[in-house]
Amino acid sequence: MQWRALAERLVTQLAPQPGERILLVARPGQFDALIPHLRYALAEAEAVDLGVVDVIAEPYPEDWDGGRLARSAEAARAAWREMLRGVDGAIMLPGARPDHAVYAALQDLLHEGIGRTIHFHWTQNGSAFPVPGQPLPSQAVVDATYQRAVLETDYAALATAQRRFVAAMRGAEVRVTTPGGTDIRFRIGNRPVNFGDGDASKARTDRGVILIDREIELPAGAIRVAPVEETVSGTIVFPPSQWDGRPVAGLTLTIDRGRVAGVAASSGQDAAAAELAGVAEEARAFREFALGFNPLLAVPERSPWIPYYGYGAGVVRLSLGDNSELGGQVTGGYVRWNFFTDTTVTVGGDVWVRDGRLVRQEPAP
């Protein structure tokens, strides 16, 4: 691992101004070697290094009282919220999660328009996903792929490509199809779009309108939007997947005006129905459209897998559930990410993605 180079890139993307107060949040035992380099890079930028807040390493001992931990965390969250009001930015390292008190407090402040954070989560919550029928690569391959994406991405070109695509979407119908039968259409209207271009500067995040505009992810790569719910209609046909912890094949969801209106499958239909039955009614809905733009995170042709949450060029996410963090109208808490690597994405009359490959970088003349 190129710890010094990674640290310098993280601080470059955060772009702290002299005197800005920056905090690190980390889990002991994960990426410890990165922390000294981060603190020195902050010193080089003449930022104020506030040090590191550790979250408790997990798993917790079996005899610990979960209720006691929850009460402690809630009290700590309130205390942190007041203590951190003067913090200008934070870098959330692998192992730190939103349910940890200090992390939750920082998110509370982001909701108030205070501060900004970088999410440097690496493999947290299983960031790498298998292509159906293919194994995941070794951790060494995952690390090398992500490190290269952080260090070698052309961030200016990434931002330009994303903004051209979003400009094309405004006022046009978007259609997503797959060879397996997915055919869904929607419009985004004036909905906010989250640009995953890696820019965590104060100037950029202060222009944000939704929470995740102040939470910048590295590696970077995807745009995310909650389409106008009433415009989302069609079918989503899934590759072999798990629902309610059980395998499902040939699953087709019918979406009507943004709501799940039908469930059918060649096998395992009861599992898909059971998962959705356990979801709050208001959350049984289309959540978001996401499209990856980073060529360094694209699905490789040999030994294919889906790097970093589908942020690679041409990968599409058609998610279900609560989209309130994206500026949508769906609540209820349920979120399910669904990745597609073989889509064709058409905006108006222009094809931007064909068979899972990003083919257009700008609108047709």
ABEGO torsion letter per residue (X at the ends): XBAAAAAAAAAAAAGBBBGBBBBBBBBBGBGAAAAAAAAAAAAAAGBBBAEBBBBBBOBBBAABBAAAAAAAAAAAAAAAAAAAAABABBBBBBGBBAABAAAAAAAAAAAAGBEBBBBBAEABGGABBBBBGBBBBBAAAAAAAAAAAAAABBAAAAAAAAAAAAAAABGBBBBBBBAAGBBBBBBAEABBBBBBAGBABAAAAAABABAAAABBBOBBGBBBBBBBAAABBEBBBBBBBBBGGBBBBGBBBBBBGGBBABBBBABGAAAAAAAAAABBAAABBBABBBBBABAAABBBABGBBBBGGGABBGBBBBBBEBAAAAGBABBGGBBBBBBBAABBBBBEABBABBGGBBABABBBX
